[in-house]
Amino acid sequence: MSEVKLAAETRTEFGKGAARRVRRENKVPGVVYGHGTDPIHVTLPGHELLLALRTPNVLLSLDIEGKTELAIPKAVQRDAIKGFLEHVDLLLVKRGEKVTVEIPVHAEGELAAGGNLLEHVLNTLPVEAEATHIPESVTVSVEGLEAGASIHAKDITLPKGTTLAIDEDAVVLQVLAAQAEEPAAEGEEEAAAEAGAEA
């Protein structure tokens, strides 16, 4: 897992007006907290942060006025329409420290023939991992699975040093039978129409 270095400036102005001014400068207001320290209000470079956040649970190396801190994104607020970053909450972490995060679940392979559907019961899997070795995602094979099959959290192979932070019997993926049209209902309508014609 790579670290992304960002320069963070502390900020002293708060409120909507101040946040709008920050965003006009193509920067993003944020707060850095954790380890029992007082929250640090910062501004971060917008474009670089946007690129970094494309990686789930990215490890950020923040230069806050000459002091380097490691942090991971905890909450990201985006504009609902335009999609730009409005605010970010970052959690301070230390090397060797275990953190609980959610990692995306990707499915690969073809289901058994028959038009079955794959349902993602969980799109992300809660895991505990070392802060500087958080896996980006997990990939699960669904090759040949038939309707009624389920993949539980315990069935997913996790990278070394990563453990589940969820009930191991939790269903992550399941295969549903394709919903067929009900021919009986159509037959009943025809029979009713014929009966009506006869009467």
Disulfide bonds with the S-S distance in Angstrom:
none
